[in-house]
Every structure is written in C-alpha cells, then in structure tokens.
C-alpha cells in the first residue's frame, strides 16, 4: 500500500488552535493539504491564520477555520455541511481535542467525569459517526485518534482522564476491525506527557497537585510523529521512550507497576 499523501487532500482536525492540533494542522498545510481547523477559541484560529500568512497567501488559503465546540451536535453538523460545500469527500479526520483533570476521584464532582468523557470520548465518537460516510467515499482515507499512554496504563489521580482514553483505545481497536477493507485506515497515536497548553486548562484540578505543562516531547515533535504514522497508516504508535517503557512494563509486570504507582 502506498503512503498516504497530504497534497491535494482535505482534512478535519479538532482542537486545532493550540498544542498538537495546531502543529499538526500547520504540517498538513505545509504539505499541500486543506484543513478544516476546528477550535472553540476564535482568537487562536486567527493567530494560526496570521502565522500561515507569513509563509504565503497560497499556504494561508489552505486553512479553513471553523469556530465550534465538538461536544455540541449543532457544531458537529456544521462540520458536515462545510465538507459538503467543499465537495463532500474527506481524506483525513484527526480527533485531537481533549481535556484532563487532576485529583482524587472521591473528591471530584460528578460533572468532572462527565465533562472529560464528553470531550475526550463521546464527541470524537459522534463526530466520526457523522463523517465516516465522507471518509469512505475517498477510498483512501485515514481516521486518526489521539489517545494517550494513559489509555494503556492507568495512574492515580487521573482516573477520569484514564477512563476516557481507555475508552478511546478500545473503540479505536474495534472500529479498525469493522472498517478493514473499506478504504478507511484507523490510526491510534498515544503520546505521553507533552509540552503544550493542555495542562494549563484542566477541569476542576486539585490546587495542591502539580499541573504544569511539562513533558519530554514538544507538541511539534508529537505532531510530526503523528503525521508519520498517518502517512504509513500505522495501527498504533506509542510515543516517547518513557511512554513505551510504562506501557510494556504494565503488560509484563502489572502488579509491580501498580505497587510503584500507589506509593507516589
């Protein structure tokens, strides 16, 4: 199978105004892909447009900004309508938008769990349901879900986030088998902690716990690895040496990993 080529294609990227989503949107556009970039913050999308315009007007024209909240059915429908206005065929969907929360489960409100699950799981699932017919019509499309190392190995004080990413992992694996032979490849990208704005906007976070934007990989590096996985139609990629070590150790010696994590 030939590598997936962004040039001349149409993509949808959620959470496109910052972090991994912004970097991936930029990379796709630099390689000739039109991108419907979805984000809640209009000023951030304007900033992205200005950044692209510094390269050339032709590059900037490949950005199709769409201000919206993917948890809202009406905004998801607007994505469908925009694709149909552009011909009705979609070549790439990247479900990247996500939020997190830090703190003990028993001290959190029920709303924290519901909000995290809504953004990280239900919204991408329902957006994918709407867009699958447009992806299938391309005959050479990719659906890429941005998961997490914590969708493989759970850690304390991030129970809701882990639950949402475990759900994403399971759904992605199931969908991949359902779509085998359909012309739609399903890719799961599982980063570990990434230096981005993600940790600067957590939901109902315990103020006593660390929530700074730290990590061994930059958002740019993660985006580059994600695009490489998309081009090769990789089943799944786990990013960073530490992330891979945690995932594989949890598979081989889960009891020991649990005891180590419970002491932290």
N, C-alpha and C positions, 0 to 999 in steps of 0.2 A: 504494500500500500504506500502510495506517495505521501510525502509530508504535507500537512495542511498548510496552505499558503495564505497569509492575510491579505495580500494585494487584491484589490477589487472586491473584497468581501464586505458583508455587513454584520456588525457585532452589536450585542447589547451587554453593557457592563453595569452592574448595580454597585452602589457605594463608590461611585467613580470620582468623587470630588476630593478625596484625600487618601493617603496611605497606599496600600497595594492597588486599590482600584484606580487611583489617579495615575500611578506609574504604569500600570498595565494598559490603560486607555492611551497614554502617550506612546508607548511602544507599538501598539497596534496601528495607531495613526501614522507613526513614522514609517511603518512598513506598508502604507497604502490602503489601510482598512478604514472604512467608515464606521464610526462608533456612536451608537445611541447611548450617551453617558447619563445615567440616572443618579440623582442625589437629592437630598432634602434641602441643601443649602445653596441657594441661587448664587450668592456672592462667591462661593468656592468654584462653582462651574464657570462663572465669569472670569475668575482668576486663571482657570485652566485654559479657557479660550484665549486670554491675553498671552499666556505663556506659549501656546502653539502658534499664535500670530507672529511671534518674534522670529519663527523659522521662515514662514512664508504664508501668503494668503491661501495658496493651494492646500497646504497642510492644515491650516485652521478650518478650511471648508469641510474637512472630513469629520470634524466634531459636530455631533447633533445633540446638543444639551437638552435634557428633559428634567425639569424640576418636579419631583414627586416622591412619595413615600410608598415603598413597595408593600407595606403592610395593608395599604388601603386598596380594596378591589377596584375602585374607580381609577386610581392611578395606574394599576396594573393593566387595566383595559386601555388606557391611553397609550401604553407601550405597544400593544397590539395594533392600535389604529395608526400609530406612527410607522410601524413596519409596513403595514398595508399601503400607506401613502408612498412608501419607497419601493413598492413592487411586490411585497408580500412574502418574500423569501428571506430567511435568516440563516446565517452561516455559523454564528458563534453566540452562545449565551454564557456569560460568566456571572454566576451567583456569588457575589463577593460581600455584599452589605452584611454587617454584623455588629453586635454589641456584646458586652460582658458585664459581670458583676463580681465583686469580691466580698466575702464574709460568710460566717457560719450559716448554714441552711436554716436552722431552727430560729435564728434571729431575723431572718428576712421576711418581708411581706409576701403574700401570695402573688401580688402584682409583679414583683421582680421576676419570678419564674415565668409568668405568662408573657411578659414583655420580651424577655430574652428568647423564649421559644417562638414567639410570633415573628420576630425579626430574623432569627437565625435559622428557623426551620420552616414554619408554615408559609411565610412569604415567598421564599425561593421555590418551595414545592408548588404553590399555586401559580406563581409566575411561569414556572416550567410547564405546568399543565396547559396553560394558555398558549405558550409559544412552541410547544412540540410540533404541532402541525406545520408551522412555518419553518422549523428546523428540518423536518422530514422532507419537505419539498426541495431542499437544497441538495439532497442525496450525498452530500459530503460535508456534514455539519459536525460541530463539537459542542457538547454541553459540559461546561467546566464548573464544578462546585468547589469553593474554597472552604475547606474544613479546618481541621486543627489536629496537632499531635494529641490534644486532649479529647479528640474523638476516638482515640485508641486506648489511652491510659488516663484514668481519672485521678484527680488530685483533690486534696481537701480545700474547702473554702471557695470552690468554683463549681459547686455541684450543678447549678442550673446551666452554666455555660457548657460543662462537660456533657450534660444530658442532651443539650441542643446539638452538639457536634457528634455525639454518638448516634443520634437520630439521623443526622445528615449523612453520616458514614453508611449506616445501614440502608437508608433509602437510595443512596447513590449506587451501592453494590447491586441492589435489587433492580433498579432502573436499567443499569448497564446490561444485565442479562435479558431483560424484557426487550431492549432495543437492539440486541445483537442482530446484525444483518439488515437493519433498517436504513443504514446510511448515516446514523447519528452515533458518534463515539462519545462515551461518557468518561470524563476525567475527574479524579479527586485530587486536589492539591492540599496537603496537610502541613502547614508551616508550624514552627514552634513560636515562641515569643518574638515579635517583630517590632523594630523601632518605627513607630507610627503614632498617629493621633488616637488610635483605638483605646489605649489605656488612659487617655485624657478625658474620656467621656463615658465612664462606666455607670451602670444603673445601680442606684442605691448601694453605694460602696461603703464598707466599714472604714471610717476615717482613720482607724488605728492601724490599718493594714496597708502595705506597700502597693501602690498602683501607678508607679511612674512608667513612662514609655521607655522601656529598656529591652534589649534583646541582642542576640548575636548576629542577626541578619537585618539589613535595611529593607525597607519596603521596595526599593528599586531592585534589590537582589532577588527578593521573593517573586516580584513581578516577572523578572527575566526567567527565572526557573519555571514559573507557571506557563509562560508563553512557550518555552521549550517543550514542556510536557504536552501542551495543546497541539503544537506542530507535529509531535511524534505520536499523538493520540495515546499517551501513556494511560494505563489503567489507574495508577495512583503513584504519586510521589510524596515521600515524607522528607521534609527539608531540614537541614542542619544536622551536624554530627550528633549533637546532644539530643535532638528530637528523635533521630533514628535509634540511638542507644536506649532511650527511655522506652520506645515502642517495642523494640526487640527484647529488652530485658523483662518487660512486663509480660510478654508472651512466654518466655522461658522460665522465669522465676517470679511469678506474680505475687506469691506470698511474701517474699523478701522485699520486693519493691513496695508493697503495701505497708510493711513494718517501717521501712525507711521513711516513707512519706508521712506516716502517722506521727513520727517523732518531731517533725518540723513545726 
